[in-house]
Amino acid sequence: PYRCPPGPYERASLVAAYCRQHKPRAKVLVLDANPDIVSKPALFRRAWAELYPGMVEYRPGHKVTAVDARTMTVQVELQDAVRGDVLNVLPPMRAGTIAVRSGLANTNGRWCAVDFQRFASTLSPDIHVLGDAIQAAPLMPKSAHMANAHAKVAAAAIVAELQGLAIDPQPMLTNTCYSYVAPQEAIHVASVHGYVPAEKTYRSVAGSGGVSAERSALEAQYARGWARAIWADTLGSAT
């Protein structure tokens, strides 16, 4: 589980866009430890085939185990080593150092388990943990939009507790994630997640959300609007 599920595929798309213009003989190799593209797979594949034919090569089941910066080579588990002119490596991720050193990363030493109704640590209920630091609920992406939603649920619970009020028994979370596949074209995925008291976790709401029908310049415009809105909502001022 890494930050922003479609992020690596978006990055590969934009690197390919640069190479198509400036280095048309280049090849972009995507070495993915996962068995398949984990977010918007059909849309990414279509974009690569139509916008960058023969340039983007996706290799599933390629877990990088070591990097040699001197030779610009990556070692791949059960596969031949791969050399590149430019390497962009995503190391195994975990919650931040402060969470690990304080002992809050109590799930495999990587992620923080929380009470999902309040996003309070299961080890220290007066500490609230948000975003990609937590052990996520089923199908809950580690996205910026989702972290923003976590914060609102946690803040509402804190205010309720301080005022002696009941905490929302069934909070809801929304998620939207835009990905550029070209400088002026984007795609998105959206979802809604509801807290299930009997299971003490979140589940995706049936029939909610979905993915783009196709990439478009309009989606890119929406993505820029989303970015401005989420920054203003999170930081308190527009950028």
Secondary structure as UniProt FT lines:
FT   TURN            5..6
FT   HELIX           7..22
FT   TURN            24..25
FT   STRAND          28..31
FT   HELIX           41..51
FT   TURN            53..55
FT   STRAND          56..59
FT   TURN            60..61
FT   STRAND          64..68
FT   TURN            69..72
FT   STRAND          73..76
FT   TURN            77..78
FT   STRAND          82..83
FT   HELIX           97..101
FT   TURN            102..103
FT   TURN            108..110
FT   STRAND          111..112
FT   STRAND          114..115
FT   TURN            116..119
FT   STRAND          120..121
FT   TURN            125..126
FT   HELIX           131..133
FT   TURN            138..139
FT   HELIX           144..162
FT   TURN            163..164
FT   STRAND          172..182
FT   TURN            183..184
FT   STRAND          185..196
FT   TURN            197..200
FT   STRAND          201..204
FT   TURN            206..207
FT   STRAND          210..211
FT   HELIX           217..235
//
